[in-house]
Amino acid sequence: MTNRFGQTRYNVSIRKKVWMKALSIEGHPDDIWRRDKQGNVMNWQEYGKTGSPYAWKILSNHPDGIAGDDAEHLHPIHHSVDNL
């Protein structure tokens, strides 16, 4: 399923697994605030909200470009980043 921006919408279970791959921010609750691999700050509640400075999305690095529901190939990334 995709949203109006053509982004895949993942269920909460998959989002949680992917979120846990992001880096913790010292002094902030992991379930709300994290950083992507580039150091960009993300907020759990801002998933898919491109108008937010803390918005994030999920990108796949599957060799075939298939996102699917396998969290192994999915990664959390700030909405402003185009690729991994």
C-alpha positions in Angstrom: 0.0 0.0 0.0 1.3 3.5 -0.8 0.5 7.0 0.4 -0.3 10.0 -1.9 3.4 10.6 -2.3 4.0 7.1 -3.7 5.7 5.9 -0.5 5.1 2.4 0.8 3.1 2.5 4.1 4.2 -0.2 6.5 2.2 -1.7 9.3 3.1 -0.7 12.9 4.9 -4.0 13.6 7.3 -3.5 10.6 7.8 0.2 11.5 8.8 -0.8 15.1 11.4 -3.3 13.8 12.8 -0.8 11.4 12.8 2.0 14.0 14.9 -0.1 16.4 17.7 0.0 13.7 18.0 3.7 14.1 20.6 5.1 16.5 19.7 6.1 20.1 20.0 9.7 21.2 21.5 10.0 24.7 19.0 11.5 27.2 16.0 10.9 25.0 13.5 8.0 25.0 14.3 5.5 22.2 10.7 4.9 21.5 10.2 8.6 20.5 13.6 10.0 19.3 16.3 8.4 17.2 18.9 9.3 14.6 19.4 7.8 11.1 22.8 6.6 10.0 23.6 10.1 8.6 22.9 11.6 12.1 19.5 13.2 11.2 17.1 13.4 14.1 13.8 11.6 13.7 10.6 11.4 15.7 8.5 8.1 15.8 5.2 10.0 15.5 6.4 11.8 12.3 6.6 8.7 10.1 5.6 9.7 6.6 4.9 13.4 7.5 7.2 15.1 5.0 6.3 18.6 6.3 8.0 17.9 9.7 11.7 18.6 10.3 11.7 15.2 12.2 9.9 13.1 9.6 11.2 9.8 8.6 10.6 7.1 6.1 11.6 3.5 5.4 13.9 2.6 2.5 14.7 -0.8 1.2 18.2 -2.0 0.2 16.9 -5.3 -1.1 19.1 -6.4 -4.0 16.0 -6.7 -6.3 14.5 -3.4 -5.1 11.7 -5.2 -3.5 10.5 -3.7 -0.2 8.1 -6.4 1.1 7.5 -7.0 4.7 11.0 -8.4 5.6 12.5 -5.8 8.0 16.0 -7.2 7.2 16.3 -5.1 4.1 14.4 -2.1 5.4 16.0 0.9 7.1 14.8 4.1 8.8 16.0 7.3 7.2 15.1 11.0 7.6 12.6 12.1 5.0 15.1 14.5 3.4 17.5 11.8 2.4 17.0 10.2 -1.0 18.9 6.9 -0.5 21.0 4.9 1.9 
